[in-house]
Amino acid sequence: MTDIETKICPDCFTDKYKQQMPWPYGSEGYRTKCPSCGSQQNTYLHIPFNNEKYNTDIIDFLKNIFSCYEIDISEDGDKEYLATLIKDDFNLFSSGVSNEVQDTIFEIITDGKHSSKNLYKLPVYGSKDKSNIIKTVSWEEFSKSFSDKNRYFYGDEPSINFVRSALRLSFTEIPNKEKFFRARYGEITDKPKNFFPPPTEKTFPGGRANPSGMPYLYLASSEKVAILEMRPGIRDRITVANFILREKILVVDITQDTYPDYDPNPDDNALLVSIWSHRFLRGFRNAMYSPASATEQNSMYIPTQVMAELVKSMECHGIFYSSAMLDDPNSKNLVLFPVTKESNDIEEYDIPNMPARYIAGSAKTITINKIMVDYPGL
C-alpha cells in the first residue's frame, strides 16, 4: 500500500478524454490550484478514491490502461517508461501534467505496483477463438514482411484479420459534391481525358498506393497541395483542374492520429487490442504521409501498395491521407480506386470506373517562379 495522495481535475487530460469522462461537477465548490496540472479548478477526483458518492469510472479507466502494459526486465525489446508509452498510445494527459506527476498518479491507483524506475512494453495479443483468429501486429513488422519476405497476403492469416479490424476504425464517408484538385505537368488542354488516370494498356510506374499498371486517381484537397505534390522546379508549367465527387464514398481516413476511446469497462483484452490497432493506424498514416525520393519509392511504396489492395478488398473507394508538402492539417490527398462495376449513367465529364467528375473549364496553367526549401538546421 502507498500512503501518497493527490487530486486530478478535468484539465489534467487532453480534450478528447476530458469531454468523455464523467466528472463530478463542482465537487469542491470553489476554485483552487490543481496539484497535478496547475490549473484553477473546482472539480476534482481525490486519489486514492475515498468518496463513494462520486463516480469511480475514471479511476477504473486509468487502472485498465496500466493493466495493458507489463514490466520488461529483458535486455532487449521494444520497451519504454510508462509515461512515454501512455503519451504515445493515448495522448491522455495534458501538457501541464509532468512525467513525474503521471508516475505518482499510477503509483497511487495501483497501490504501489508502479514505479518510475520500471520499463514497460505492450504485450502481443492473440485470440483463442478459432472462428475469428486475431493476432496483433505492429506496422513495422507488417510492412517489413512485405518488403523482405513476400508480396501477397492471405485472408485467413490472424494478422490480416487484425489489420482489417484496425482499418474499420478509420472508415469514414466523404459526401457527394465534395471538391478536389488534380495537377499535371505542362500546359494541358481543357479536356477530361487529359486528367484521367493512365489507361491500363499503357505502362506506367507504381505510386504510393497503386502498383505498376494499376490506374488509381490521385486528388488533392487544394490547388496548392496538388501543385506541390508534382515536385515542380522553377519555371515549370503546371496545369490544375477541379473535380467533384458524383456520389458519397467510403474511405479509410488516416489524416489524423487516433487514440482509443474512454471506456472504463472494456471487454477482456479489448483495450489492449485497441492500443495495438491505433498504433498500427498511426504507422500506416506515417508511411502514407512520409515523402520518398525517386530512388526510395520502389521499396518504400511496397507496404502502402499492399495496404491499398487490402483496403480495396474491403469495398472502400479509396484512402484519405495527409500531404507532406505543407505543414497544414488541412493539406490532404485522396486516392480513389477503380470500382468493380462501371456506372450506366456515365456522362461526358465523368471518369470511367471512378466516382469523380471533371469540372469543365476549370483547367488553368501556372508557371512556378519560386520554391521554398526546408531542411533540419535551417
C-alpha positions as CSV (number, residue, x, y, z in Angstrom):
1,M,0.0,0.0,0.0
2,T,1.1,3.6,-0.7
3,D,0.4,6.5,1.7
4,I,0.7,9.1,-1.1
5,E,-2.4,11.0,-2.2
6,T,-3.2,13.8,-4.6
7,K,-6.1,15.2,-6.8
8,I,-6.8,15.2,-10.5
9,C,-9.1,17.5,-12.4
10,P,-10.6,17.7,-16.0
11,D,-7.7,19.9,-17.2
12,C,-5.2,17.1,-16.3
13,F,-6.5,15.4,-19.5
14,T,-6.5,16.2,-23.2
15,D,-9.7,17.4,-24.8
16,K,-10.8,14.0,-26.2
17,Y,-10.8,12.4,-22.7
18,K,-11.8,15.4,-20.7
19,Q,-15.1,15.6,-22.8
20,Q,-15.7,11.8,-22.5
21,M,-15.1,11.4,-18.7
22,P,-18.0,11.7,-16.2
23,W,-16.6,14.4,-13.9
24,P,-18.3,15.2,-10.5
25,Y,-19.3,18.8,-11.3
26,G,-18.2,21.4,-8.8
27,S,-17.1,18.7,-6.3
28,E,-15.3,21.3,-4.0
29,G,-17.5,24.4,-4.6
30,Y,-14.6,26.8,-5.0
31,R,-11.6,27.1,-7.3
32,T,-8.2,26.0,-6.2
33,K,-4.9,25.2,-8.0
34,C,-4.8,21.6,-9.2
35,P,-1.7,19.9,-7.7
36,S,-1.4,17.7,-10.8
37,C,-1.7,20.2,-13.7
38,G,-1.6,23.6,-12.1
39,S,-5.0,24.9,-13.5
40,Q,-7.6,26.6,-11.4
41,Q,-10.5,24.2,-10.8
42,N,-13.4,23.4,-8.5
43,T,-13.9,19.9,-9.9
44,Y,-11.6,17.1,-8.6
45,L,-11.2,13.4,-8.0
46,H,-9.2,12.6,-5.0
47,I,-6.8,9.6,-5.3
48,P,-6.8,7.2,-3.6
49,F,-10.5,7.3,-4.2
50,N,-12.3,7.6,-0.9
51,N,-15.7,9.1,-1.5
52,E,-18.5,6.8,-2.7
53,K,-20.8,9.5,-3.9
54,Y,-18.6,10.2,-6.9
55,N,-18.2,8.0,-10.0
56,T,-15.2,5.7,-9.9
57,D,-15.2,5.1,-13.6
58,I,-12.3,7.4,-14.3
59,I,-10.1,5.6,-11.8
60,D,-11.1,2.3,-13.3
61,F,-10.2,3.5,-16.8
62,L,-6.7,4.5,-15.5
63,K,-6.3,1.2,-13.8
64,N,-7.3,-0.6,-17.1
65,I,-4.7,1.4,-19.0
66,F,-2.0,0.4,-16.6
67,S,-3.0,-3.3,-16.8
68,C,-2.4,-3.3,-20.5
69,Y,1.4,-2.9,-20.1
70,E,3.8,-5.3,-18.5
71,I,7.2,-4.7,-16.9
72,D,10.1,-5.8,-19.1
73,I,13.3,-6.7,-17.4
74,S,14.9,-8.2,-20.5
75,E,17.9,-6.6,-22.1
76,D,16.3,-6.1,-25.5
77,G,12.9,-5.5,-27.0
78,D,10.6,-2.5,-27.5
79,K,10.3,-1.1,-24.0
80,E,9.8,2.4,-22.6
81,Y,8.9,4.3,-19.4
82,L,5.2,4.2,-18.7
83,A,4.6,7.9,-19.1
84,T,6.2,7.7,-22.6
85,L,4.1,4.8,-23.7
86,I,0.9,6.3,-22.4
87,K,1.6,9.6,-24.2
88,D,2.3,7.7,-27.5
89,D,-0.7,5.3,-27.2
90,F,-3.3,7.6,-25.7
91,N,-2.2,11.2,-25.7
92,L,-4.0,11.1,-22.4
93,F,-2.6,13.8,-20.1
94,S,-2.4,17.5,-20.9
95,S,0.9,19.3,-21.2
96,G,0.6,20.5,-17.6
97,V,1.0,17.0,-16.1
98,S,4.7,16.1,-16.0
99,N,6.0,12.6,-16.3
100,E,6.8,12.6,-12.6
101,V,3.2,13.5,-11.7
102,Q,1.9,10.8,-14.1
103,D,4.1,8.3,-12.3
104,T,2.7,9.4,-8.9
105,I,-0.9,9.0,-10.2
106,F,-0.3,5.5,-11.4
107,E,1.7,4.6,-8.2
108,I,-1.3,5.7,-6.1
109,I,-4.1,4.0,-8.1
110,T,-2.1,0.7,-8.3
111,D,-1.2,0.7,-4.6
112,G,2.5,1.0,-5.3
113,K,2.7,-1.6,-8.0
114,H,4.1,1.0,-10.4
115,S,7.5,2.6,-10.0
116,S,9.0,5.3,-12.1
117,K,12.1,3.1,-12.4
118,N,10.3,0.4,-14.3
119,L,10.4,-0.1,-18.1
120,Y,7.3,-1.5,-19.7
121,K,6.2,-3.0,-23.0
122,L,2.9,-3.7,-24.7
123,P,2.4,-7.5,-25.0
124,V,1.2,-9.0,-28.3
125,Y,-2.3,-10.3,-28.2
126,G,-3.6,-13.5,-29.9
127,S,-7.2,-14.6,-29.6
128,K,-8.1,-18.2,-28.9
129,D,-11.4,-18.0,-30.7
130,K,-10.7,-20.2,-33.8
131,S,-13.8,-18.8,-35.6
132,N,-12.1,-15.4,-35.8
133,I,-8.4,-15.7,-35.0
134,I,-6.7,-12.4,-34.5
135,K,-3.0,-11.7,-33.7
136,T,-1.9,-8.1,-33.1
137,V,1.0,-6.9,-35.2
138,S,3.0,-3.6,-35.4
139,W,3.1,-1.6,-38.6
140,E,6.9,-2.1,-38.6
141,E,6.6,-5.8,-38.5
142,F,3.8,-5.9,-41.0
143,S,5.4,-3.6,-43.6
144,K,8.8,-5.4,-43.2
145,S,7.2,-8.7,-44.0
146,F,6.1,-7.4,-47.4
147,S,9.4,-5.6,-48.1
148,D,11.6,-8.5,-47.2
149,K,9.6,-11.8,-47.5
150,N,6.6,-11.7,-49.9
151,R,4.3,-9.6,-51.9
152,Y,1.0,-11.3,-51.0
153,F,-1.3,-11.8,-48.1
154,Y,-3.9,-14.5,-47.4
155,G,-7.4,-13.8,-46.0
156,D,-7.2,-16.3,-43.1
157,E,-4.0,-15.1,-41.6
158,P,-4.5,-13.9,-38.0
159,S,-2.5,-10.7,-38.5
160,I,-4.6,-9.8,-41.6
161,N,-7.8,-10.2,-39.6
162,F,-6.3,-7.8,-37.1
163,V,-5.3,-5.3,-39.8
164,R,-8.8,-5.4,-41.2
165,S,-10.4,-4.7,-37.8
166,A,-8.0,-1.8,-37.3
167,L,-8.8,-0.3,-40.7
168,R,-12.5,-0.4,-39.9
169,L,-11.9,2.0,-37.0
170,S,-10.9,4.6,-39.7
171,F,-13.8,4.1,-42.1
172,T,-15.5,7.4,-42.9
173,E,-17.8,8.8,-45.6
174,I,-17.0,11.8,-47.8
175,P,-20.2,13.4,-49.1
176,N,-21.3,13.8,-52.7
177,K,-20.2,17.0,-54.5
178,E,-17.0,17.4,-52.4
179,K,-14.4,19.3,-54.4
180,F,-10.8,18.2,-55.1
181,F,-8.0,19.1,-57.4
182,R,-5.6,17.4,-59.8
183,A,-2.4,18.7,-61.4
184,R,-0.4,17.6,-64.4
185,Y,2.9,18.8,-65.9
186,G,2.8,21.1,-68.9
187,E,0.1,23.2,-70.5
188,I,-2.8,20.8,-70.8
189,T,-5.9,21.5,-72.9
190,D,-9.2,21.6,-71.1
191,K,-10.3,18.0,-71.9
192,P,-11.4,15.5,-69.3
193,K,-9.3,12.6,-70.6
194,N,-6.1,14.7,-70.1
195,F,-6.7,14.5,-66.4
196,F,-7.9,10.9,-66.1
197,P,-5.6,8.1,-64.8
198,P,-3.5,6.4,-67.5
199,P,-5.3,3.6,-69.4
200,T,-4.5,0.1,-68.3
201,E,-3.0,-0.7,-71.7
202,K,-0.2,1.8,-71.1
203,T,2.9,1.1,-69.0
204,F,3.3,3.4,-66.0
205,P,5.2,3.1,-62.7
206,G,3.7,2.3,-59.3
207,G,2.9,5.1,-56.8
208,R,2.2,5.5,-53.2
209,A,-0.9,3.4,-53.4
210,N,-1.1,1.9,-56.9
211,P,1.1,-1.0,-58.2
212,S,2.6,-0.5,-61.6
213,G,0.0,-0.6,-64.3
214,M,-3.0,0.0,-61.9
215,P,-4.8,3.2,-62.8
216,Y,-5.7,4.9,-59.4
217,L,-6.8,8.5,-59.3
218,Y,-4.8,10.9,-57.0
219,L,-6.6,14.1,-56.0
220,A,-5.7,16.9,-53.5
221,S,-7.7,19.0,-51.1
222,S,-6.4,22.3,-52.6
223,E,-4.8,23.7,-55.7
224,K,-1.6,24.4,-53.7
225,V,-1.3,20.8,-52.5
226,A,-2.0,19.4,-56.0
227,I,0.8,21.6,-57.4
228,L,3.3,20.8,-54.7
229,E,2.7,17.0,-55.0
230,M,4.1,17.3,-58.5
231,R,7.5,18.4,-57.0
232,P,7.9,21.1,-59.7
233,G,11.1,23.0,-60.5
234,I,11.5,26.7,-61.2
235,R,9.9,27.8,-64.5
236,D,8.0,24.5,-64.8
237,R,4.5,24.8,-66.2
238,I,1.7,23.1,-64.2
239,T,-1.9,22.7,-65.1
240,V,-4.5,22.3,-62.3
241,A,-8.1,21.2,-62.8
242,N,-11.1,20.8,-60.4
243,F,-13.0,17.6,-59.7
244,I,-16.1,16.8,-57.6
245,L,-17.4,13.5,-56.2
246,R,-20.5,12.4,-58.0
247,E,-21.6,10.2,-55.2
248,K,-21.0,9.6,-51.5
249,I,-17.9,7.4,-51.0
250,L,-16.5,5.2,-48.2
251,V,-12.8,5.7,-47.5
252,V,-10.1,4.8,-44.9
253,D,-9.4,8.2,-43.3
254,I,-5.8,8.4,-41.8
255,T,-5.5,12.2,-42.0
256,Q,-5.2,12.4,-38.2
257,D,-3.7,10.5,-35.3
258,T,-6.3,8.5,-33.5
259,Y,-6.4,7.1,-29.9
260,P,-8.5,4.6,-28.0
261,D,-11.8,5.9,-26.7
262,Y,-12.6,6.4,-23.0
263,D,-14.1,3.1,-21.7
264,P,-13.9,2.2,-18.0
265,N,-15.4,-1.3,-18.6
266,P,-14.0,-2.8,-21.8
267,D,-14.4,-6.4,-22.7
268,D,-11.5,-8.7,-21.9
269,N,-8.4,-7.6,-23.8
270,A,-10.4,-5.0,-25.8
271,L,-8.3,-2.1,-24.6
272,L,-5.1,-3.9,-25.4
273,V,-6.3,-4.7,-29.0
274,S,-7.5,-1.1,-29.3
275,I,-4.0,0.2,-28.4
276,W,-2.4,-2.1,-31.0
277,S,-5.0,-1.1,-33.6
278,H,-4.3,2.7,-33.2
279,R,-0.6,2.1,-33.2
280,F,-0.9,0.3,-36.5
281,L,-3.1,3.0,-38.0
282,R,-0.5,5.7,-36.9
283,G,2.2,3.6,-38.6
284,F,0.2,3.4,-41.8
285,R,-0.6,7.1,-41.6
286,N,3.1,8.0,-41.3
287,A,4.0,5.7,-44.2
288,M,1.4,7.3,-46.5
289,Y,2.5,10.8,-45.3
290,S,6.3,10.4,-45.5
291,P,7.9,11.8,-48.6
292,A,10.1,9.4,-50.6
293,S,12.9,10.3,-53.1
294,A,12.9,8.8,-56.6
295,T,15.4,6.2,-55.5
296,E,13.4,5.2,-52.4
297,Q,10.0,4.9,-54.0
298,N,10.3,1.3,-55.3
299,S,11.0,-0.1,-51.8
300,M,9.1,2.4,-49.6
301,Y,5.8,2.1,-51.6
302,I,5.5,-1.7,-51.4
303,P,3.8,-1.9,-48.0
304,T,1.5,1.0,-48.8
305,Q,0.6,-0.6,-52.1
306,V,-0.2,-3.8,-50.3
307,M,-2.4,-1.9,-47.8
308,A,-4.2,-0.2,-50.7
309,E,-5.1,-3.6,-52.1
310,L,-6.3,-4.7,-48.7
311,V,-8.4,-1.5,-48.3
312,K,-9.9,-2.0,-51.8
313,S,-10.8,-5.6,-50.9
314,M,-12.9,-4.2,-48.1
315,E,-15.2,-2.4,-50.6
316,C,-13.8,1.0,-49.9
317,H,-13.5,3.6,-52.6
318,G,-10.1,4.9,-51.5
319,I,-7.7,6.3,-48.9
320,F,-7.8,9.8,-47.5
321,Y,-4.3,10.8,-46.2
322,S,-2.2,13.8,-45.2
323,S,0.1,15.6,-47.6
324,A,3.7,16.1,-46.5
325,M,4.1,19.0,-48.9
326,L,2.6,21.6,-46.4
327,D,2.7,21.9,-42.7
328,D,-1.0,22.3,-42.5
329,P,-3.6,19.9,-41.1
330,N,-6.0,20.7,-43.9
331,S,-3.4,19.6,-46.6
332,K,-4.8,16.2,-47.7
333,N,-4.8,13.8,-50.6
334,L,-7.4,11.4,-51.8
335,V,-6.5,8.3,-53.8
336,L,-9.5,6.6,-55.5
337,F,-9.6,3.0,-56.7
338,P,-11.4,1.8,-59.8
339,V,-14.8,0.5,-59.0
340,T,-15.6,-3.1,-60.0
341,K,-18.7,-2.1,-62.0
342,E,-18.9,0.8,-64.4
343,S,-21.9,3.0,-63.9
344,N,-24.6,3.0,-66.6
345,D,-25.1,6.8,-66.3
346,I,-21.5,7.9,-67.3
347,E,-21.6,11.4,-68.7
348,E,-19.0,13.3,-70.8
349,Y,-17.0,14.6,-67.8
350,D,-17.3,11.6,-65.6
351,I,-14.2,9.5,-65.1
352,P,-14.9,5.9,-66.2
353,N,-14.9,3.5,-63.2
354,M,-14.3,6.4,-60.8
355,P,-16.8,8.2,-58.5
356,A,-15.5,11.6,-59.6
357,R,-16.3,14.1,-62.3
358,Y,-14.1,16.6,-64.1
359,I,-15.4,20.2,-63.9
360,A,-15.4,21.5,-67.4
361,G,-13.5,24.8,-68.0
362,S,-11.6,24.5,-64.6
363,A,-8.2,23.8,-66.0
364,K,-5.6,26.6,-65.6
365,T,-1.9,26.6,-66.2
366,I,0.6,28.4,-63.9
367,T,4.4,28.9,-64.0
368,I,6.5,28.1,-60.9
369,N,8.5,31.2,-60.0
370,K,9.7,30.4,-56.6
371,I,10.4,27.2,-54.5
372,M,10.8,27.1,-50.7
373,V,13.4,24.9,-49.2
374,D,13.4,23.4,-45.7
375,Y,15.8,21.0,-44.0
376,P,17.0,20.2,-40.5
377,G,19.1,23.0,-39.0
378,L,17.8,25.6,-41.5
